Amino acid sequence: MARMNTTLPTGRQQAGGFLLEALIGILIFAFGVLGIVGLQAHSLRVTNESQYRAEAAYLASVVMSEMWTDDYQTLATNYDSVLGTGAGYIKFKNDVKAKLGNAWVADPELIFDAAKAPSLQSSYVNIKVEFMMPGEVTPHQYVTSGVIGQNP
């Protein structure tokens, strides 16, 4: 019959076991902290993007309301970005540049299309503002549209 070894290991045979467990625990904790830091960075990026998108929406609605108060006959010459020389468009472009700062990508587009309008005294207006977050290569867009003028 084989004899079983029932002696307990001595302290010398277990030397380093506790240290190894502690190092594994520290490694798991470090991965958890890195995960939290990554989530925080992603959260900050999403918050900044939503701030820029809200600014673009606000600026587009401001210029749309200014167009409603202006004379319909001079809207296209004052605001159309194809011409790009009207006082209303230049003010809109400068406001976008001032509010979006380093995230601003291109001149905003403000295009009138009378063909889609519901009446001869109104125009369909399309507004597009592009912005790009620092470190990104693809710009984001905020696009809105509306009808300006007198509707039947």
Secondary structure, 3 states (H helix, E strand, C coil): CCCCCCCCCCCCCCCCHHHHHHHHHHHHHHHHHHHHHHHHHHHHHHHHHHHHHHHHHHHHHHHHHHHHHCCHHHHHHHHCCCCCCCHHHHHHHHHHHHHHHHHECCCCEEEEEHHHCCCCCEEEEEEEEEECCCCCCCCEEEEEEEEEECCC
